[in-house]
Amino acid sequence: MCDEIICRCEEVTRSEIEAAIEDGAVTMNELKRFTRAGMGLCQGRTCRRLTERILAEKTGVPLGEIAPSTFRQPVRPVKAEIFE
């Protein structure tokens, strides 16, 4: 049986995230440190919601109360005029 990949950039599986929660990770930042989920090129844009849902499901904390993880600056510069 194949394990579901949650974070494609870092190839983190659902079972790795669940194991990190069992080992004591209770916040998104802790999951990020334990597993590297959300630390790849996309900075969690692909896996953040799935990871938050797994954390809420396993800890019993409502999804709306899960604090997002921190982000780093974009890998590539973005022109400010794009946001105007």
C-alpha positions as semicolon CSV with decimal commas, in nm:
position;residue;x (nm);y (nm);z (nm)
1;M;0,000;0,000;0,000
2;C;0,129;0,345;-0,093
3;D;0,141;0,624;0,168
4;E;-0,019;0,955;0,069
5;I;0,233;1,232;-0,005
6;I;0,119;1,555;0,160
7;C;0,415;1,785;0,090
8;R;0,533;1,728;-0,266
9;C;0,832;1,964;-0,243
10;E;0,986;1,781;0,055
11;E;0,820;1,441;-0,013
12;V;0,660;1,426;0,333
13;T;0,394;1,159;0,375
14;R;0,080;1,152;0,585
15;S;0,230;0,883;0,810
16;E;0,537;1,102;0,876
17;I;0,311;1,392;0,979
18;E;0,102;1,165;1,201
19;A;0,418;1,022;1,359
20;A;0,545;1,374;1,433
21;I;0,214;1,456;1,605
22;E;0,242;1,135;1,809
23;D;0,597;1,244;1,903
24;G;0,466;1,573;2,042
25;A;0,424;1,822;1,757
26;V;0,112;2,029;1,836
27;T;0,161;2,340;1,616
28;M;0,224;2,396;1,248
29;N;0,572;2,532;1,321
30;E;0,657;2,218;1,518
31;L;0,530;1,998;1,235
32;K;0,741;2,201;0,996
33;R;1,051;2,147;1,212
34;F;0,984;1,778;1,273
35;T;0,903;1,686;0,910
36;R;1,006;1,977;0,680
37;A;0,647;1,987;0,545
38;G;0,599;2,338;0,408
39;M;0,970;2,416;0,383
40;G;1,011;2,344;0,013
41;L;1,009;2,577;-0,282
42;C;0,634;2,650;-0,258
43;Q;0,661;2,738;0,115
44;G;0,348;2,539;0,200
45;R;0,118;2,679;-0,066
46;T;0,045;2,323;-0,178
47;C;0,044;2,130;0,150
48;R;-0,046;2,382;0,422
49;R;-0,422;2,315;0,422
50;L;-0,379;1,937;0,421
51;T;-0,124;1,954;0,702
52;E;-0,351;2,181;0,907
53;R;-0,642;1,937;0,862
54;I;-0,431;1,641;0,974
55;L;-0,311;1,837;1,279
56;A;-0,668;1,937;1,371
57;E;-0,793;1,582;1,321
58;K;-0,520;1,421;1,533
59;T;-0,510;1,679;1,815
60;G;-0,882;1,755;1,839
61;V;-0,817;2,129;1,800
62;P;-1,075;2,298;1,573
63;L;-0,932;2,379;1,229
64;G;-1,007;2,749;1,276
65;E;-0,784;2,758;1,585
66;I;-0,476;2,610;1,416
67;A;-0,221;2,892;1,387
68;P;-0,043;2,905;1,049
69;S;0,328;2,839;1,028
70;T;0,581;3,110;0,957
71;F;0,693;3,184;0,602
72;R;1,017;3,296;0,449
73;Q;1,049;3,555;0,174
74;P;0,981;3,448;-0,187
75;V;1,267;3,260;-0,351
76;R;1,253;3,484;-0,655
77;P;1,217;3,863;-0,640
78;V;0,870;3,994;-0,720
79;K;0,825;4,338;-0,876
80;A;0,617;4,568;-0,655
81;E;0,421;4,694;-0,956
82;I;0,252;4,352;-0,978
83;F;0,063;4,433;-0,657
84;E;-0,060;4,776;-0,769
